[in-house]
């Protein structure tokens, strides 16, 4: 373990905690993420997408099952159709006879059934079923990962404002005491009004910063609620422990980049598989369509409408049907070529995504190292600034140092304390970025 981590552990065990430490309550970062995973509208919509994919698969595969159709009609001829027949008594004469055929009234009831034996489109739908479900699940996973990142960033942003608010409040309390002391010295004629005026300016500036911090905190909480899908009208206050954030941020273990853990690459790999299935479908689209057919008809015929249904003339049939696409204008060949172009294009996309993932990881690691270095320096500067302020304040009270030196020392202390919070939150956000880039968030 490095000296820095040893120092951190010692400070946590025996040293004073950073300002703003509160006991862990309900809305920790993990609790906010859990709430978002259960209520965030985008994620809920993505989960509905999985159900839609399953239903689409069932619809596409429904052609494997028998189809049954019933139909019927009722017809009345105002003029019956005429057929021309030869003279059957003297066929060689060439004479013909015009005869009205059929009945004036007729009615049909038909029951038809069809069973697919093989169809290239339905076979392709069967092969795509599992990959499409897997793709929908990856879409959900991608939304969940983005949700964890966005909620974490919003939560840390709210914590930053909350810590800044509490630091400014403690500064304001100290400056109020300094202002009262300066005013008392001025009223007793020990000091002129310059020290009193300077103390007032410093207090007013801190009060303004505190007011802005309060407004900023409300804005960050609103952003956190939006990221979580939390009702805007309900109260939410992040619960955190600065010491725990420090330990989690600067823990020795560090996620290692494994590009295959990134959901984007897994999505592209599945997309390549689907393109391959589409290519196989177009190559096999010349295969015939086999199906069994059956029909049962009932026909009623009579010239009198009232007697129409007194006698029925049934007929039935069964058939084996084959349909072979011999020529489609070259469409199949061009579709095969198009799929190959799409696969080549996807290969370039995979290479670009791999480069982007590697770049994101390196940038995230470098950002974390910068924040960790800034935290180490800020921690040392805080100790120095606090020591300097105590000495300068004591010297001022003894009349050795002017009040201006106290203001300068106090500004340095404020900056050092704020730098600790900023560098710590920057490091925590950078670690979230590292985990996201490594595919372990």
N, C-alpha and C positions, 0 to 999 in steps of 0.2 A: 504494500500500500504506500502511496506517495506521501511526502511530508504534508502536503496540503490537505489530503483526506484525513490524516491523523489529527491535524490541527482542527479540522471541522468537527470530528467526533469528540475531541476534548472540549471544544467550545459548547457542543450540545450537552455534554454531561455535566460540566462544572462551571461553564461560563454563563454570562447573562444572555438571554434570548434576544433576538432582534425585536425592535418595537413592533407592535401590532399582532403579536401572537395571540391566537384565540383557540379555545378548545374546538376539536373537530365536531361538527354537527351534521345536519342532514345533507346540505347541498355541497358535498365535496365534489371534486372533479369526476370521480367515478360514479357518484350518484347522478350527476347531471348527464353523463354519458348514458347511463342505464335508462334514465327517463327519456332521453332523446331516441334511444333504440326502440322504445315502446310507443312513442307518441309522435315522432317527427313526421309530418305529412309526406315529404318526399320519399322517406323510407317505406311508409305504409303503402304509397302508390307503387313503389318497386315490388313490394311483396304481392300486391294484387297482380302485377305483371306476370309473376310466376304462375298464378292461378289461370290467367288468360292464356299463357303458353300451354298449360296442360289441356285446357278446353280446346284450343286450336288443334292440338295433336289428336284429341278424340274426334273432332269434326273431320280432320283429314283422313283418319283411319276408318270412319264410319262406312266408307264404300266397300270395306271387306264384308260387311254384314248384308244379309238379304234385303232387297227393296221390294215392298209390296204396294201395289197401287190399285185402287178401285175407281172405276169411272162408269158413268151411265148417261143416257140421253133419251129423249123422246122426240120423234120427228113426225110431221104431218105434211104430206105433199099436196100442194094445190094443183100441181100438174105433175103427174108421175113421169119418171124418166122413160125414154123410148130407146129400144134396142132394135137393130136391123138384123133380120135373120134371112137366110136363103130359103127358096121354095123347096122344102124337104121332099115333096112328092115328085118334083121334077128338078133335081139339083142342076142338071146340065143346061137348063134353060137360061140361067143367069138371073132369073127373077128374084126379087127380095120382098120381104114382108116387114112392115113396121109394126112393132108390138110394144105396147106399154107394159113395163115389167114392175114387179114389186107391188106392195100394198100402199094404200094411202097413208096408213098409220104404221109406225114401227117404233120399237123401243129396244134399247140394248143396255145390258149390264155386264161389265167386263172386269175380271180380276186378273191382274198381271203380277208376275214375280220375276225378280232378276237376282242372280247370285254371281258376283265377280269371282273368277278363278285366278286370273292374273291381270294386273294393270300396272304399267311402269310408273305412273304418277303415284298410285297408292303404295307401291313397293318403296318408292323414294321417301314418301312420308313416314313409313315405318322405320327406315334407316335414320331419318333425321330426328326422330322422337326424343331419344335420350340426349343427343347433343344440344337440342333446343332447350330442354329443361335445364341442363348444366349451364348453358349460356344465361338463362334467366337467373339462376342462383348466383352466378358471378356478377351479374348486374346488381343484385341485392348486396353482395359483399362489397362491391365498389362504393355503393352509396353509404354503407355502414362505415367503411374506412374514412371516406370524406367527412362523414358526420362526426366520427371520433376526433378527427383533426380540427374541424371547425369549432366544435364545442370546447375542446381543450384550449384552443387559442382564445376564444371568447372568455373562457373562465379565467385564464391567466391574465388577460387584459383587465378584467374586473378586479382581480386580486391586486394588480399593480396600482390601480386607482385607489383601492381601499387602503393599501399600505401608504401610498402618498398622502392620502387624506389624514391618516393617523399620525404620520410623521409631522405634517404641517400643524395638526392640532397640538401636539406636544411642543412644537416650536412656538406656536402662538401663546400657549400658556406661559412658557418661559419668557417670552418677550413682553407679555402683559406685566409680569413681575418686574422685569427690567425697566419698563416704562413707569411703573409706580415708584421705583427707587429713584429714577432720574427726575421725576416730577418732585418728589420729596426733597431731593438735594437742591433742585432749582428753587423751590418755595422757601427753603431754609437759607438761601443765598450762598450755599457752598459752591455750586456750579452755575454757569450761565445757562441760558435757554437753548444753546446749540445742542447739548447732549439730549435734552428733553425732546427737541424737535426731531433729532436723528432717530431716537427711540420710537417716536410716533410714526415716522416714515417707514421704518423697518416693520413695525407692527401692522401698519395698514397694508404693506405689500404682502406680508404673509397671510393676512386675513383675506385679501383678494385671491391669492393662490389657493387658499383653503376653499373658498366659495367655488372657484372653478373646478377644484378637485371633486367637490360634492356633485356638481353638475356632470362632470366627466364620469364619475362612478355610476350615476343613474343611466347615462347613455350606454356604458359598457354592460350594465346589467340588462338593459333592454336588448342589446345585441345578443347577449347570452340566452335570453328567453327566446328570441327569434330562432337562434341556432338549435335550441332544444325542442321547439314546438310547444313551449310553455305559455300558458295564457298570460297576456300582457297585463291584465287587471290584477293578477295575484302577486303577492310579495315573494321575492326570492333574494336571499343573501348568501353569497358563497361562503362556505365554512372551510377554513384551512388552518394549517399549522405551518408556520414559516420554517421551523426546524425540519419538519417532514419533507417539505418541498426541497429544502437544501440537500437532505440525504438522497432523495429520489433523483435529484438533478445531477449530483456529482458522484453518484455511485460508480464503482470501478468498472462494472460490466458495461459493454458497449455493443449495440447491435451491429452485426457484420452484414455487409451487402450480399444478398443472394437474389440476383435479378429474377429468378424463377418464382420467388415469393411475391413479386409484385403482381397485383391482379390484372394490370394492363396487359402484361405478357401472356398470362393465362387466357385472357379474353381473346387475344390475337391468335394464340395457338388453337383455341376452339373455333375461331372464325375460319382458320385455314382448314380445319377438319370439315366444317360445313361446306366450304368451297369445293373440297375434294368430293363430297357426296353429291353436290350439284353437278360436278363434272361427270361423275359416274352416271347420274340420271340422264344427262344429255347424250352420253355415249350409248345408253341402253334404250333411248326413247323410240328406236325403230322396232323394238320388240312388240309382238301383237298383243291385243287386248282380248282376253278370253272371258266369256261369261255365259252362264246358262240362263235360258229364258223360258217362261211358261205362261200360258194364257188360257183362261176359261171364260167363254162368252155365253150369255143367255140372250136370245133374241126373240122378241114378241112381234108378230105381224098380223094385221087384220085391217080390212077396209072400214070396219065399224070401230069407232073409238071405244064404245062401251064393251065390245067383245075383245078388245086388244089383248088383255092379259089372261085370256082363257086358254091359250095354247103357247107353249114355249118351244123354241128350236135351239137347243144348246150345241156348242161346239168347243173343242179344246185342242191345245197343241203344246208341244215342248220343243226347244231348239237349243243347239249349241252354236254360239256365235263367235266369229273370229274377225278382228279388224286389224289390218296391217298397214301402217303408213309407208307407202312406197316412195313417195316423193313429196317434199314440203318446201320446195323452192330454195334448197340449200340452207335452210334455217338451222338445222341441227349442227351442221359443220361449223357455222359461224358462232353458235352458242358454245360449242366446245372450245373454239379459239378464244372467245371472250372470257371464259372461266380461267383459261391458262394465263391470260393477261392479268386478271384479277389476282391470281396467285402470285405472279411476279410482283405486282404492285404491293401486295401484302408483305412480301419478303422485304421490300424496301422500308415499309412501315415498321416492321419488327426491328430492323437495324437502327432506325431513327429512335424508336422508343428505348432500345437498349442504351444508346448514347445519352439520351435524355435522363434516364434513370441513373446512370453512372455520374453524370454531371450534377444532378440534384443531390446525390449522396455526398459527393465531395464538397459541394457548397454548404450543405447542412453541417457536415463535420467541421469544416473551417469556421463556420459561424459559431458553432458551439465552443470551439477552442478559443475564439476571440472573446466570447462572453465569459468563459471560465477565467481567462487571464484578467479580464476587466474586473471580475468579482474578487480575485485575489488582491489586486491592487486597491480596489475600493475598500476591502476589509482592513487592509493595513492603513489606508488613508483615514478611515473612520477612527481608528484608535489614536492616530496622531492628531487629527482634528479635535477630538474630544479632549485630549490632554492639553493641547494648545488653548482651547477655549477656557478650560478650568483655570489655567495659569493666568491668562490675560484677564479674565473676569476678576480673579483675586487681586491682580495688580491694579485694575481699575478701582476696585473698592478701597484699596490702600492709597489711591491717588498717585500711583506711579505711571500708569498708562492712560492715554486719552480714550474717551468712549468710542472713537472711530476704530481703534484697534479691536475693541469688543465686537463691533458690528462686522468687521472683516472676519474675525475668528468665527463668529456665529454663522456667517454666510458660508465659510469653508466647511463648517460642521454640517450645515443643512445639505450642501452639495454632496458631501461624503456619504451621509446617510441615504440620500436619494439614489446615489450611484450604486450603493449596495443592492437596493431593491430593484433598480433597473437592470443591473447586470445579472442578478439572480433570475428575474423573470425572463430576460433575454436568453439566458442559458436554458431555462425550462422549456421555453418555446423552441429553441434550437434542438433540444433533445427530442421533442415531439416531431420536429422536422426530420431528424435522423431516423427515428423509428418509422416514419411514413416512407422515407426514401428507401429504407432497407426492407420494407414490406412486412414489418412486425408490429404495426400499430393496431 
